[in-house]
Amino acid sequence: MNNISAKEVRMAERLKKRHRAEKRFRLFGLMAVCVGLVFLAVLFATVLHAGASAFQQTKMRLDIHLAAEDFDVNALSRANYQGIMKRALSDSFPDAKSRQDKRALYKIISSGAAFELHDFVKENPEMIGKTVSLWVTAGDDVDMVVKGVIARTAPVDQRRLSDRQLRWVEALEADGRLELQFNRAFFTSGDSREPELAGIAVAALGSLFSVLVCLALSFPLGVMTAVYLEEFAPRNRWTDFVEININNLAAVPSIVFGLLGLAVFLNIFHLPRSAPFVGGLVLALMTLPTIIIAGRAAIKAVPPSIREAALAVGASPIQAVFHHVLPLAMPGVLTGTIIGTARALGETAPLLMIGMVAFVVDLPDNILSPATALPVQVFLWADSPERAFSERTAAAILVLLLFTIVINLSAVLLRKKYEIRW
């Protein structure tokens, strides 16, 4: 009895140790999840704090006299809009008389203000000969001061606005002619050397076209490859070699695919540089292994009884796969495809290698037009010295994160909606 009691005591002690170890493991897992969520929250908060101000832009209201002698009705684009803007500024601040003062005065508005006036006159030619009140974009230095990014009490060499320019800005604010408005140009314009005129439209369209080309190529090829390898391919050294290489390709650094695209698509086939079509081809090569691996896992997860039941009622092997197995495996295939696409959306290195780092202003109208991509645009703006590009970099990161979240959320919803538990 004593021996039995001693064994029971030892077993009880071991059981307690095991339970304590399980509790510690669960606690460590919960702590790891909490730490990850904290870091994620800090990341989002930091990027949001840095980039939220980019969704607003400082606008300046000027009273502009559109003198009839300054315009040719048959050639409105030939008018000296820059000179008209300068004249309107000089009329607003008559105390700026010297050449140096006028040069400093003209810097408080953006160089793109003349194009805004051109667009207004083109849309409203009946306003020629009248005085109009027009909101135009202020310069990036004024924008940074108004948003508080640069302190007004900072030394002149740090705020890049002279004391006199600062007094002009304060006078405009006091008169209600300077305010923050929604920065629509950030979503509708292309890249620019001037921060206040730069937008993500070209990059967003370039990413969209590249992802569409990537999906159009990688999804059918990946699904067909997964079906063949899992259902029809004979088990021999050749298929083993192919499977090993597919698994290895999934771990290859993305810049290697960029070098492949540079060597094959540009140097051999002479496809256009900076084109979303080439970017989509490179991203498709990078996404294919992920789709194949996810597709094979999803097909393998379908119970063999489904195939056997289809074959038992007279279906051919191809009918059994495409009418029964593949539809049941499609949720897993789609999930892998979307996750691979989300990874491709955030890639920068392969796109840099094929020239999608070019400075592009005009919006692309097809997959062969020059364009850049959102990750590349973030890379370019992050390397710019102007302070105003810092907030636009963070804002572009927010847009990219939003796209990635939407893509990954769609993968989760698809799995939840179509997933079948056996």
Buried (B, 14 or more C-beta within 10 A) or exposed (E): EEEEEEEEEEEEEEEEEEEEEEEEEEEEEEEEEEEEEEEEEEEEEEBBEBBEBBBBBBBBBBEBEBBEEBBEEEEBEEBEBBEBBBBBBBEBBEEBEEEEBBEBBBBBBBBBBBBBBBEBBEEEEEBBEEEBEBBBBBBBBBBBBBBEBBEEEEEEEEBBBBEBBBEBBEBBBEEEBBBBEEBEBBBEBBBBEBBBBBBBBBBBBBBBBBBBBBBEBBBEBBBEBBBBBBBEBEEEEEEEEBBEEBEEBBEEEBBBBBBBBBEBBBEEEEBBBBBBBBBBBBBBBBBBBBBBBBBBBBBBEBEEEBBEEBBEEEBEEEEBBBEBBBEBBBBBBBBBBBBBBBBBBBBBBBBBBBBBBBEBBEBBEEBBBBBBBBBBBBBBBBEBEBBBBBBBBBBBBBBBBEBBEEBBEBBEEBBEEBEEEE
